[in-house]
Amino acid sequence: MKIKLLFLSMFLIFIIFTITFAFSQTTMTEWNNKGKDLFNKGDYEGAIECFNKIIEMDPTSYQAWFNKGKCYYKLGNYGKAVGCYDEALKYKSDFVAALNSKGEALNKLGKYSEALVCFNKVLSNTTDHLHAKEEIAEAEAVIDNQTN
């Protein structure tokens, strides 16, 4: 009898865990879709709230951190954008889009040397990234003008 009760208890715990996990995944997908929709409509602050919901459920969601960073970039808050891109890169260090976006935000902040590091990492992962090459040229031109 004790074995049956133990088995039943373990089975119920498994069912509850499975349902909870499935619900949170659906919720994360819904928040992501809503966040992307708000972003596309220009409601960056609303989108940030959605991506924050995902991050609350899964702090390692590099995509949510990246999307949140894109919102801050659009709002002109480049410092917060860099922080979000750093979080995304903490969980996926070879995330080229986050490296490139971080470099763009650093350029906006006037941190050209740091931006060059990001863009060079982008090019070490993919040599045909035209945008990174353009950003490198822009950053190098500013650095050259500052030293002359």
PyMOL commands that set and color helices and strands:
alter all, ss='L'
color gray80, all
select helices_A, chain A and resi 2-40+44-57+62-74+78-91+96-108+112-125+130-147
alter helices_A, ss='H'
color red, helices_A
deselect
rebuild
show_as cartoon
